[in-house]
Amino acid sequence: MAPTSTIVTVSGLIGSGKTSVCRELSTLTGWRVVSAGTILRRMAEERGLSLIQLNEVAKQDDSIDKLIDNQLIALNDSSESLIVDSRLAWHFIPRAYKIHLVVDTGIAAERVFGAQRSDESYATPADAYRANAQRQAIENDRFEHYYSIDCDNWANYNLILDSSTLAPPDLAAIMLHAATNPLTTPRALLSMQMLQSAAALATTGTVSSLYACALR
């Protein structure tokens, strides 16, 4: 018998606010959050490494990814409704409603700089921006190498949601409505600036042509 629980996977660019939005969605629904980032940070701390350093090690040691992958794969049969905060959960949990958060790169850098986590501390927003780009590139290369997938391909997801201008509670409300009303929700909800950028990229084939609406 197929599970009747709801699973929402939330992936996104670094600095898009996945953790905050997942926490808000959990508050709205009561669903538990499973975070791949928390698992990664724990592994990095245990090894005395930064996240960037752990990502570099993972390029040569596939046991790191396999440990997380197996935990994600097991969630597909969960009888519990879940919110899965992970860049790869959409790939490993086919039945999930898949949401991908995008964000203006400058805003993302400001957020990461402002967070000042113990494992992510930067002198300036520019430093945060460069670190974001480096970490994103390392992860993208590794995922393409191991799984032959492109996490930046919007066609992988049920909903593309721009977090640049909205607060986490507003984003969580949109996500809940989308997950429970998938047939009436546009494939992409973007700020006007992001919508214009996506339209330009669609003409070059870089981003799939999607039915998108501008966020107010």
N, CA, C and O of each residue as an XYZ file, in Angstrom:
864
protein
N       0.845     -1.196      0.000
C       0.000      0.000      0.000
C       0.881      1.246      0.000
O       1.797      1.367      0.813
N       0.597      2.167     -0.914
C       1.400      3.383     -1.038
C       1.164      4.293      0.164
O       0.041      4.378      0.662
N       2.225      4.984      0.642
C       2.070      5.903      1.774
C       1.111      7.035      1.418
O       1.084      7.510      0.283
N       0.317      7.463      2.415
C      -0.618      8.572      2.199
C      -0.109      9.872      2.816
O      -0.786     10.899      2.761
N       1.073      9.823      3.397
C       1.658     11.022      4.004
C       2.109     11.997      2.921
O       2.272     11.619      1.761
N       2.304     13.235      3.307
C       2.790     14.280      2.411
C       4.267     14.523      2.678
O       4.676     14.672      3.829
N       5.064     14.564      1.625
C       6.473     14.928      1.758
C       6.745     16.106      0.840
O       6.473     16.047     -0.359
N       7.281     17.172      1.407
C       7.679     18.349      0.639
C       9.193     18.457      0.719
O       9.753     18.546      1.812
N       9.857     18.451     -0.427
C      11.301     18.668     -0.436
C      11.576     20.129     -0.781
O      10.940     20.709     -1.661
N      12.525     20.699     -0.074
C      12.886     22.100     -0.288
C      14.378     22.178     -0.582
O      15.213     21.945      0.292
N      14.694     22.506     -1.817
C      16.084     22.737     -2.205
C      16.231     24.213     -2.522
O      15.254     24.961     -2.487
N      17.447     24.634     -2.829
C      17.599     26.037     -3.169
C      19.032     26.495     -3.155
O      19.929     25.782     -2.707
N      19.233     27.689     -3.648
C      20.551     28.277     -3.686
C      21.009     28.619     -2.272
O      20.188     28.851     -1.385
N      22.313     28.649     -2.071
C      22.856     29.038     -0.776
C      22.423     30.471     -0.466
O      22.574     31.368     -1.295
N      21.886     30.672      0.732
C      21.400     32.000      1.103
C      19.955     32.250      0.717
O      19.450     33.359      0.893
N      19.276     31.226      0.187
C      17.879     31.405     -0.210
C      16.931     31.305      0.975
O      15.743     31.603      0.848
N      17.447     30.887      2.130
C      16.621     30.852      3.330
C      15.896     29.547      3.566
O      14.850     29.528      4.214
N      16.444     28.436      3.042
C      15.770     27.149      3.168
C      15.458     26.792      4.626
O      14.344     26.378      4.945
N      16.439     26.953      5.493
C      16.258     26.548      6.881
C      15.138     27.329      7.557
O      14.292     26.746      8.234
N      15.134     28.648      7.373
C      14.105     29.491      7.989
C      12.724     29.175      7.436
O      11.752     29.111      8.189
N      12.632     28.978      6.128
C      11.338     28.716      5.502
C      10.811     27.350      5.928
O       9.619     27.201      6.196
N      11.691     26.353      5.992
C      11.269     25.019      6.431
C      10.758     25.064      7.875
O       9.784     24.394      8.218
N      11.419     25.852      8.705
C      10.975     25.987     10.101
C       9.574     26.604     10.155
O       8.730     26.169     10.939
N       9.334     27.617      9.320
C       8.017     28.254      9.295
C       6.956     27.291      8.763
O       5.839     27.246      9.278
N       7.304     26.528      7.740
C       6.353     25.562      7.179
C       6.017     24.489      8.214
O       4.876     24.035      8.294
N       7.002     24.090      8.997
C       6.762     23.118     10.062
C       5.813     23.683     11.111
O       4.952     22.970     11.627
N       5.973     24.969     11.425
C       5.080     25.613     12.388
C       3.643     25.624     11.872
O       2.702     25.428     12.641
N       3.476     25.853     10.566
C       2.141     25.882      9.965
C       1.472     24.515      9.944
O       0.260     24.407     10.131
N       2.260     23.479      9.719
C       1.712     22.152      9.453
C       1.883     21.145     10.588
O       1.106     20.197     10.704
N       2.895     21.352     11.419
C       3.225     20.342     12.416
C       4.091     19.225     11.866
O       4.402     18.270     12.579
N       4.485     19.336     10.596
C       5.315     18.303      9.985
C       6.767     18.467     10.436
O       7.249     19.588     10.596
N       7.452     17.356     10.638
C       8.848     17.374     11.083
C       9.770     17.773      9.930
O       9.530     17.422      8.775
N      10.831     18.514     10.267
C      11.842     18.901      9.284
C      13.029     17.942      9.372
O      13.563     17.695     10.453
N      13.431     17.410      8.224
C      14.657     16.615      8.109
C      15.640     17.450      7.297
O      15.341     17.828      6.164
N      16.807     17.741      7.861
C      17.753     18.656      7.220
C      19.059     17.958      6.858
O      19.786     17.481      7.729
N      19.345     17.906      5.557
C      20.628     17.363      5.112
C      21.766     18.277      5.531
O      22.876     17.812      5.791
N      21.497     19.578      5.599
C      22.525     20.529      6.016
C      22.988     20.291      7.437
O      24.172     20.422      7.747
N      22.044     19.938      8.303
C      22.399     19.638      9.689
C      23.301     18.412      9.758
O      24.260     18.375     10.529
N      22.982     17.415      8.947
C      23.802     16.200      8.897
C      25.210     16.545      8.420
O      26.199     16.086      8.991
N      25.291     17.362      7.364
C      26.595     17.751      6.811
C      27.418     18.539      7.827
O      28.612     18.290      7.999
N      26.768     19.493      8.499
C      27.496     20.315      9.469
C      28.020     19.465     10.625
O      29.121     19.693     11.128
N      27.212     18.476     11.041
C      27.658     17.591     12.113
C      28.875     16.779     11.668
O      29.824     16.595     12.430
N      28.831     16.296     10.419
C      29.956     15.531      9.892
C      31.211     16.394      9.796
O      32.309     15.944     10.123
N      31.037     17.650      9.341
C      32.181     18.549      9.218
C      32.778     18.842     10.596
O      33.998     18.847     10.761
N      31.913     19.086     11.583
C      32.388     19.382     12.935
C      33.143     18.199     13.523
O      34.175     18.370     14.171
N      32.621     16.995     13.293
C      33.274     15.800     13.820
C      34.667     15.602     13.225
O      35.553     15.039     13.867
N      34.849     16.076     11.983
C      36.137     15.919     11.303
C      37.030     17.143     11.458
O      38.160     17.156     10.970
N      36.525     18.176     12.139
C      37.307     19.389     12.305
C      37.483     20.162     11.014
O      38.527     20.778     10.799
N      36.464     20.140     10.137
C      36.541     20.773      8.824
C      35.456     21.836      8.680
O      34.448     21.814      9.386
N      35.683     22.776      7.743
C      34.628     23.694      7.337
C      33.743     22.976      6.318
O      34.098     21.905      5.826
N      32.585     23.573      6.004
C      31.710     22.964      4.995
C      32.390     22.892      3.633
O      32.265     21.893      2.925
N      33.110     23.953      3.265
C      33.821     23.943      1.982
C      34.870     22.834      1.966
O      35.022     22.133      0.966
N      35.593     22.677      3.076
C      36.606     21.622      3.148
C      35.969     20.241      3.070
O      36.499     19.350      2.407
N      34.831     20.057      3.745
C      34.148     18.760      3.678
C      33.663     18.474      2.272
O      33.733     17.333      1.814
N      33.167     19.502      1.570
C      32.737     19.312      0.180
C      33.903     18.907     -0.712
O      33.736     18.104     -1.629
N      35.073     19.457     -0.447
C      36.267     19.075     -1.214
C      36.627     17.611     -0.948
O      36.959     16.869     -1.873
N      36.557     17.203      0.322
C      36.845     15.805      0.674
C      35.836     14.876      0.002
O      36.200     13.802     -0.478
N      34.564     15.292     -0.029
C      33.501     14.460     -0.594
C      33.688     14.210     -2.091
O      33.149     13.245     -2.633
N      34.449     15.078     -2.754
C      34.723     14.859     -4.179
C      35.525     13.582     -4.389
O      35.435     12.958     -5.446
N      36.317     13.186     -3.380
C      37.149     11.991     -3.481
C      36.604     10.828     -2.639
O      36.948      9.672     -2.882
N      35.768     11.132     -1.665
C      35.259     10.122     -0.739
C      33.739     10.060     -0.856
O      33.037     10.848     -0.221
N      33.223      9.128     -1.664
C      31.783      9.093     -1.909
C      30.980      8.548     -0.726
O      29.750      8.567     -0.758
N      31.660      8.062      0.317
C      30.939      7.550      1.479
C      30.170      8.661      2.183
O      29.157      8.402      2.834
N      30.647      9.897      2.055
C      29.965     11.034      2.691
C      28.595     11.239      2.066
O      27.597     11.361      2.775
N      28.545     11.277      0.741
C      27.269     11.442      0.057
C      26.374     10.224      0.243
O      25.166     10.368      0.428
N      26.953      9.026      0.198
C      26.141      7.810      0.309
C      25.441      7.725      1.657
O      24.311      7.245      1.744
N      26.109      8.191      2.709
C      25.506      8.174      4.034
C      24.237      9.017      4.062
O      23.210      8.601      4.597
N      24.326     10.210      3.478
C      23.164     11.102      3.432
C      22.122     10.574      2.447
O      20.925     10.608      2.734
N      22.571     10.085      1.288
C      21.656      9.577      0.267
C      20.763      8.472      0.812
O      19.555      8.469      0.577
N      21.358      7.537      1.537
C      20.593      6.408      2.061
C      19.512      6.859      3.036
O      18.423      6.285      3.078
N      19.817      7.884      3.815
C      18.820      8.414      4.737
C      17.671      9.075      3.976
O      16.513      8.964      4.379
N      17.989      9.763      2.876
C      16.957     10.412      2.070
C      16.098      9.381      1.337
O      14.874      9.511      1.290
N      16.730      8.374      0.775
C      16.002      7.333      0.045
C      14.979      6.659      0.944
O      13.862      6.368      0.514
N      15.358      6.411      2.189
C      14.458      5.736      3.131
C      13.201      6.552      3.412
O      12.164      5.992      3.767
N      13.288      7.867      3.255
C      12.142      8.732      3.546
C      11.009      8.553      2.548
O       9.870      8.906      2.853
N      11.285      8.015      1.367
C      10.248      7.855      0.348
C       9.108      6.966      0.836
O       7.972      7.113      0.386
N       9.402      6.045      1.756
C       8.385      5.131      2.281
C       7.830      5.578      3.625
O       7.128      4.813      4.286
N       8.128      6.791      4.034
C       7.707      7.266      5.349
C       6.188      7.399      5.434
O       5.543      7.887      4.505
N       5.632      6.961      6.549
C       4.207      7.148      6.807
C       3.953      8.490      7.491
O       2.809      8.883      7.723
N       5.040      9.178      7.805
C       4.970     10.480      8.476
C       5.105     11.594      7.445
O       5.951     11.517      6.554
N       4.278     12.628      7.561
C       4.422     13.788      6.685
C       5.674     14.555      7.089
O       5.912     14.789      8.274
N       6.479     14.948      6.091
C       7.795     15.516      6.361
C       8.085     16.717      5.473
O       7.511     16.871      4.396
N       8.989     17.559      5.951
C       9.592     18.630      5.162
C      11.079     18.304      5.100
O      11.739     18.227      6.136
N      11.606     18.113      3.906
C      12.999     17.688      3.767
C      13.821     18.824      3.159
O      13.646     19.188      1.996
N      14.709     19.365      3.967
C      15.583     20.476      3.579
C      16.868     19.875      3.012
O      17.759     19.466      3.757
N      16.950     19.829      1.685
C      18.087     19.152      1.055
C      18.160     19.526     -0.415
O      17.131     19.645     -1.081
N      19.366     19.711     -0.920
C      19.530     20.030     -2.346
C      19.247     18.831     -3.239
O      18.995     19.001     -4.432
N      19.283     17.599     -2.676
C      19.127     16.400     -3.497
C      17.880     15.580     -3.200
O      17.614     14.600     -3.895
N      17.110     15.956     -2.187
C      15.963     15.139     -1.802
C      14.972     14.965     -2.949
O      14.350     13.909     -3.063
N      14.814     15.970     -3.794
C      13.900     15.860     -4.934
C      14.273     14.671     -5.816
O      13.399     14.052     -6.422
N      15.541     14.356     -5.890
C      16.032     13.265     -6.739
C      15.766     11.902     -6.099
O      15.471     10.930     -6.794
N      15.872     11.840     -4.773
C      15.774     10.561     -4.070
C      14.376     10.241     -3.546
O      14.114      9.111     -3.136
N      13.486     11.216     -3.555
C      12.119     10.996     -3.064
C      11.148     11.350     -4.190
O      10.605     12.455     -4.211
N      10.927     10.430     -5.119
C      10.146     10.744     -6.327
C       8.732     11.228     -6.057
O       8.213     12.054     -6.808
N       8.095     10.732     -4.997
C       6.682     11.085     -4.764
C       6.500     12.437     -4.092
O       5.368     12.894     -3.930
N       7.579     13.079     -3.703
C       7.491     14.343     -2.970
C       6.997     15.478     -3.865
O       7.116     15.423     -5.089
N       6.436     16.513     -3.220
C       6.191     17.783     -3.905
C       7.481     18.568     -3.790
O       7.948     18.843     -2.684
N       8.059     18.931     -4.923
C       9.438     19.427     -4.965
C       9.464     20.946     -5.172
O       8.994     21.456     -6.189
N      10.020     21.649     -4.193
C      10.111     23.109     -4.242
C      11.580     23.516     -4.294
O      12.417     22.967     -3.578
N      11.875     24.485     -5.149
C      13.244     24.992     -5.286
C      13.224     26.496     -5.077
O      12.518     27.222     -5.777
N      14.013     26.965     -4.097
C      14.088     28.392     -3.806
C      15.231     29.042     -4.581
O      16.353     28.536     -4.601
N      14.930     30.158     -5.209
C      15.952     30.955     -5.882
C      16.027     32.304     -5.178
O      15.102     32.696     -4.466
N      17.139     33.012     -5.385
C      17.330     34.276     -4.681
C      18.353     35.121     -5.423
O      19.269     34.593     -6.052
N      18.191     36.420     -5.347
C      19.190     37.342     -5.882
C      20.528     37.079     -5.189
O      20.578     36.948     -3.966
N      21.612     37.003     -5.966
C      22.907     36.622     -5.388
C      23.413     37.630     -4.354
O      24.041     37.243     -3.369
N      23.147     38.904     -4.569
C      23.564     39.922     -3.611
C      22.823     39.783     -2.289
O      23.416     39.917     -1.219
N      21.524     39.514     -2.370
C      20.727     39.308     -1.155
C      21.193     38.049     -0.426
O      21.276     38.031      0.802
N      21.495     37.001     -1.188
C      21.987     35.758     -0.584
C      23.271     36.005      0.190
O      23.434     35.507      1.304
N      24.186     36.774     -0.396
C      25.456     37.070      0.271
C      25.234     37.850      1.558
O      25.883     37.575      2.567
N      24.327     38.818      1.534
C      24.027     39.599      2.732
C      23.454     38.701      3.832
O      23.776     38.867      5.009
N      22.608     37.755      3.440
C      22.013     36.855      4.434
C      23.069     35.964      5.077
O      23.107     35.813      6.299
N      23.921     35.378      4.249
C      24.958     34.494      4.788
C      25.915     35.274      5.676
O      26.334     34.789      6.726
N      26.263     36.501      5.244
C      27.143     37.355      6.042
C      26.488     37.703      7.380
O      27.140     37.678      8.424
N      25.201     38.025      7.337
C      24.492     38.411      8.552
C      24.279     37.264      9.517
O      24.191     37.474     10.727
N      24.194     36.035      8.984
C      23.955     34.872      9.850
C      25.141     34.606     10.765
O      24.959     34.255     11.931
N      26.375     34.773     10.236
C      27.600     34.585     11.016
C      27.571     33.293     11.839
O      27.758     33.305     13.056
N      27.331     32.179     11.139
C      27.412     30.886     11.808
C      28.850     30.595     12.200
O      29.788     31.160     11.637
N      29.012     29.703     13.175
C      30.364     29.381     13.648
C      31.222     28.773     12.552
O      32.444     28.919     12.557
N      30.567     28.078     11.594
C      31.315     27.450     10.503
C      31.267     28.268      9.220
O      31.810     27.848      8.199
N      30.614     29.450      9.261
C      30.510     30.316      8.089
C      30.609     31.769      8.544
O      29.594     32.455      8.663
N      31.826     32.239      8.797
C      32.036     33.597      9.267
C      32.866     34.368      8.243
O      33.921     33.898      7.814
N      32.383     35.568      7.847
C      33.040     36.326      6.785
C      33.250     37.773      7.224
O      32.484     38.316      8.020
N      34.295     38.377      6.691
C      34.628     39.755      7.045
C      33.695     40.750      6.364
O      33.379     41.795      6.934
N      33.253     40.433      5.151
C      32.395     41.335      4.390
C      31.373     40.530      3.584
O      31.569     39.333      3.375
N      30.280     41.164      3.126
C      29.340     40.472      2.248
C      30.008     39.972      0.964
O      29.613     38.939      0.423
N      31.022     40.701      0.471
C      31.729     40.255     -0.736
C      32.428     38.920     -0.502
O      32.446     38.054     -1.377
N      33.007     38.765      0.696
C      33.626     37.485      1.047
C      32.582     36.373      1.082
O      32.834     35.258      0.624
N      31.418     36.684      1.626
C      30.336     35.703      1.680
C      29.890     35.319      0.275
O      29.621     34.150     -0.001
N      29.815     36.306     -0.609
C      29.415     36.048     -1.995
C      30.390     35.085     -2.676
O      29.976     34.133     -3.338
N      31.699     35.348     -2.503
C      32.703     34.483     -3.130
C      32.647     33.069     -2.555
O      32.775     32.089     -3.290
N      32.453     32.967     -1.238
C      32.370     31.647     -0.614
C      31.121     30.902     -1.079
O      31.169     29.696     -1.321
N      30.004     31.621     -1.206
C      28.780     31.011     -1.718
C      29.007     30.410     -3.099
O      28.644     29.264     -3.366
N      29.621     31.215     -3.975
C      29.857     30.778     -5.353
C      30.769     29.553     -5.394
O      30.544     28.623     -6.168
N      31.804     29.567     -4.548
C      32.732     28.441     -4.514
C      32.037     27.168     -4.030
O      32.178     26.104     -4.634
N      31.296     27.290     -2.949
C      30.611     26.112     -2.392
C      29.569     25.580     -3.360
O      29.440     24.368     -3.533
N      28.813     26.495     -4.001
C      27.789     26.085     -4.953
C      28.418     25.337     -6.123
O      27.894     24.313     -6.563
N      29.539     25.845     -6.627
C      30.206     25.216     -7.770
C      30.734     23.833     -7.404
O      30.614     22.897     -8.195
N      31.318     23.693     -6.211
C      31.840     22.398     -5.773
C      30.709     21.380     -5.671
O      30.841     20.248     -6.136
N      29.595     21.789     -5.061
C      28.462     20.877     -4.907
C      27.874     20.499     -6.263
O      27.584     19.328     -6.505
N      27.694     21.479     -7.149
C      27.129     21.195     -8.469
C      27.990     20.218     -9.251
O      27.474     19.303     -9.892
N      29.305     20.411     -9.198
C      30.211     19.511     -9.906
C      30.119     18.097     -9.338
O      30.106     17.117    -10.083
N      30.057     18.004     -8.013
C      29.997     16.688     -7.377
C      28.691     15.970     -7.711
O      28.697     14.771     -7.990
N      27.577     16.692     -7.684
C      26.285     16.076     -7.969
C      26.209     15.623     -9.428
O      25.643     14.573     -9.732
N      26.780     16.419    -10.319
C      26.784     16.024    -11.732
C      27.655     14.789    -11.937
O      27.317     13.903    -12.721
N      28.784     14.740    -11.221
C      29.710     13.607    -11.354
C      29.092     12.320    -10.832
O      29.158     11.288    -11.501
N      28.489     12.365     -9.645
C      27.959     11.160     -9.009
C      26.599     10.734     -9.549
O      26.325      9.540     -9.676
N      25.746     11.711     -9.870
C      24.354     11.381    -10.186
C      23.908     11.790    -11.587
O      22.795     11.465    -12.003
N      24.766     12.500    -12.316
C      24.418     12.994    -13.662
C      23.153     13.842    -13.623
O      22.277     13.702    -14.478
N      23.063     14.710    -12.640
C      21.905     15.600    -12.520
C      22.365     17.047    -12.411
O      23.489     17.337    -12.001
N      21.469     17.938    -12.787
C      21.727     19.371    -12.718
C      20.709     19.990    -11.772
O      19.544     20.156    -12.135
N      21.139     20.333    -10.561
C      20.225     20.881     -9.560
C      19.679     22.247     -9.954
O      18.664     22.685     -9.412
N      20.336     22.922    -10.888
C      19.886     24.248    -11.316
C      18.863     24.190    -12.445
O      18.379     25.227    -12.898
N      18.530     22.973    -12.905
C      17.530     22.818    -13.959
C      16.137     22.907    -13.339
O      15.731     22.015    -12.594
N      15.412     23.967    -13.640
C      14.116     24.200    -13.012
C      13.083     23.136    -13.360
O      12.085     22.995    -12.652
N      13.300     22.394    -14.425
C      12.350     21.355    -14.821
C      12.294     20.210    -13.814
O      11.386     19.381    -13.872
N      13.255     20.155    -12.892
C      13.268     19.082    -11.885
C      12.205     19.282    -10.808
O      11.924     18.355    -10.048
N      11.610     20.468    -10.729
C      10.805     20.822     -9.569
C       9.353     21.124     -9.922
O       9.032     21.480    -11.056
N       8.483     20.973     -8.922
C       7.072     21.333     -9.097
C       6.850     22.828     -8.971
O       5.960     23.393     -9.608
N       7.681     23.474     -8.127
C       7.517     24.919     -7.905
C       8.876     25.582     -7.727
O       9.699     25.134     -6.929
N       9.099     26.649     -8.475
C      10.256     27.521     -8.293
C       9.751     28.764     -7.563
O       8.830     29.430     -8.035
N      10.350     29.076     -6.418
C       9.864     30.174     -5.591
C      11.010     31.127     -5.260
O      12.041     30.716     -4.726
N      10.819     32.388     -5.580
C      11.832     33.419     -5.361
C      11.716     33.945     -3.933
O      10.677     34.481     -3.548
N      12.782     33.793     -3.149
C      12.759     34.225     -1.748
C      13.397     35.598     -1.543
O      13.608     36.015     -0.404
N      13.707     36.303     -2.626
C      14.448     37.564     -2.520
C      13.702     38.634     -1.739
O      14.318     39.391     -0.989
N      12.387     38.709     -1.903
C      11.640     39.854     -1.381
C      10.600     39.504     -0.327
O      10.001     40.405      0.259
N      10.370     38.226     -0.071
C       9.338     37.840      0.882
C       9.938     37.265      2.162
O      11.012     36.664      2.137
N       9.244     37.451      3.271
C       9.685     36.917      4.558
C       9.346     35.431      4.654
O       8.435     34.963      3.971
N      10.067     34.685      5.491
C       9.816     33.243      5.615
C       8.357     32.857      5.883
O       7.887     31.891      5.281
N       7.607     33.562      6.758
C       6.205     33.168      6.960
C       5.368     33.263      5.686
O       4.500     32.424      5.442
N       5.634     34.292      4.872
C       4.891     34.449      3.617
C       5.255     33.343      2.632
O       4.387     32.799      1.950
N       6.536     33.016      2.563
C       6.984     31.946      1.684
C       6.394     30.611      2.118
O       5.966     29.816      1.281
N       6.373     30.365      3.422
C       5.833     29.105      3.936
C       4.349     28.965      3.593
O       3.887     27.877      3.251
N       3.609     30.064      3.685
C       2.183     30.026      3.350
C       1.984     29.690      1.873
O       1.092     28.919      1.520
N       2.820     30.272      1.014
C       2.742     29.975     -0.422
C       3.063     28.506     -0.663
O       2.387     27.839     -1.447
N       4.090     28.004      0.008
C       4.506     26.613     -0.176
C       3.413     25.638      0.254
O       3.163     24.646     -0.431
N       2.767     25.912      1.373
C       1.699     25.035      1.845
C       0.536     25.026      0.869
O      -0.014     23.970      0.556
N       0.161     26.217      0.387
C      -0.924     26.276     -0.600
C      -0.553     25.503     -1.862
O      -1.379     24.777     -2.416
N       0.688     25.659     -2.315
C       1.127     24.974     -3.536
C       1.118     23.466     -3.368
O       0.671     22.739     -4.255
N       1.617     22.989     -2.219
C       1.704     21.548     -1.990
C       0.333     20.898     -1.875
O       0.163     19.730     -2.224
N      -0.647     21.656     -1.383
C      -1.987     21.105     -1.216
C      -2.914     21.433     -2.388
O      -4.008     20.878     -2.493
N      -2.472     22.333     -3.265
C      -3.258     22.688     -4.459
C      -2.340     22.735     -5.685
O      -2.244     23.771     -6.343
N      -1.671     21.634     -5.993
C      -0.644     21.667     -7.048
C      -1.177     21.990     -8.442
O      -0.450     22.541     -9.268
N      -2.420     21.656     -8.708
C      -2.953     21.838    -10.059
C      -3.317     23.292    -10.346
O      -3.472     23.671    -11.507
N      -3.454     24.107     -9.304
C      -3.835     25.512     -9.507
C      -2.691     26.473     -9.226
O      -2.886     27.688     -9.226
N      -1.499     25.938     -8.985
C      -0.345     26.767     -8.668
C       0.582     26.879     -9.869
O       0.927     25.858    -10.464
N       1.001     28.099    -10.248
C       1.977     28.235    -11.341
C       3.261     27.484    -11.025
O       3.578     27.237     -9.862
N       3.995     27.123    -12.069
C       5.242     26.394    -11.861
C       6.327     27.264    -11.247
O       7.259     26.746    -10.632
N       6.221     28.580    -11.404
C       7.235     29.478    -10.857
C       6.582     30.756    -10.362
O       5.742     31.347    -11.041
N       6.984     31.176     -9.160
C       6.534     32.445     -8.587
C       7.776     33.264     -8.294
O       8.544     32.948     -7.385
N       7.965     34.327     -9.077
C       9.226     35.065     -9.064
C       8.993     36.557     -8.883
O       7.946     37.089     -9.252
N       9.998     37.226     -8.303
C       9.975     38.688     -8.272
C      10.055     39.180     -9.712
O      10.496     38.449    -10.599
N       9.632     40.410     -9.941
C       9.638     40.922    -11.309
C      11.030     40.881    -11.918
O      11.181     40.529    -13.088
N      12.049     41.236    -11.141
C      13.424     41.208    -11.651
C      13.836     39.786    -12.030
O      14.436     39.568    -13.082
N      13.510     38.817    -11.165
C      13.861     37.432    -11.446
C      13.065     36.889    -12.634
O      13.573     36.100    -13.430
N      11.800     37.329    -12.739
C      10.958     36.893    -13.847
C      11.533     37.351    -15.180
O      11.529     36.594    -16.151
N      12.026     38.582    -15.232
C      12.630     39.094    -16.452
C      13.912     38.339    -16.793
O      14.177     38.056    -17.961
N      14.712     38.013    -15.769
C      15.942     37.252    -15.993
C      15.630     35.853    -16.500
O      16.303     35.349    -17.399
N      14.601     35.221    -15.921
C      14.222     33.872    -16.334
C      13.724     33.862    -17.768
O      14.011     32.936    -18.527
N      12.976     34.899    -18.138
C      12.477     34.985    -19.514
C      13.627     35.095    -20.499
O      13.599     34.485    -21.568
N      14.647     35.879    -20.136
C      15.809     36.030    -20.999
C      16.567     34.715    -21.122
O      17.011     34.358    -22.213
N      16.721     33.994    -20.020
C      17.437     32.719    -20.045
C      16.666     31.662    -20.817
O      17.265     30.810    -21.472
N      15.325     31.713    -20.743
C      14.510     30.730    -21.449
C      14.718     30.823    -22.958
O      14.653     29.815    -23.662
N      14.969     32.037    -23.452
C      15.169     32.205    -24.889
C      16.480     31.580    -25.351
O      16.645     31.272    -26.531
N      17.419     31.393    -24.409
C      18.703     30.790    -24.756
C      18.737     29.302    -24.458
O      19.705     28.618    -24.789
N      17.660     28.792    -23.821
C      17.623     27.376    -23.470
C      18.288     27.066    -22.148
O      18.335     25.905    -21.740
N      18.807     28.085    -21.462
C      19.477     27.852    -20.174
C      18.481     27.444    -19.104
O      18.784     26.599    -18.262
N      17.293     28.038    -19.128
C      16.233     27.712    -18.186
C      15.027     27.248    -18.975
O      14.673     27.850    -19.989
N      14.390     26.175    -18.512
C      13.215     25.660    -19.198
C      12.108     26.702    -19.220
O      11.983     27.502    -18.292
N      11.309     26.693    -20.272
C      10.170     27.593    -20.358
C       9.085     27.092    -19.406
O       8.584     25.980    -19.567
N       8.722     27.907    -18.416
C       7.755     27.513    -17.404
C       6.640     28.543    -17.319
O       6.829     29.713    -17.651
N       5.469     28.087    -16.866
C       4.378     29.010    -16.598
C       4.696     29.715    -15.297
O       4.621     29.104    -14.232
N       5.051     31.002    -15.361
C       5.505     31.738    -14.190
C       4.642     32.968    -13.960
O       4.098     33.549    -14.900
N       4.525     33.357    -12.685
C       3.809     34.569    -12.301
C       4.720     35.427    -11.434
O       5.588     34.913    -10.730
N       4.513     36.736    -11.493
C       5.304     37.652    -10.676
C       4.713     37.738     -9.279
O       3.494     37.789     -9.115
N       5.580     37.753     -8.272
C       5.170     37.963     -6.892
C       4.887     39.433     -6.675
O       5.591     40.287     -7.213
N       3.883     39.734     -5.908
C       3.545     41.139     -5.605
C       4.226     41.565     -4.323
O       4.072     42.708     -3.892
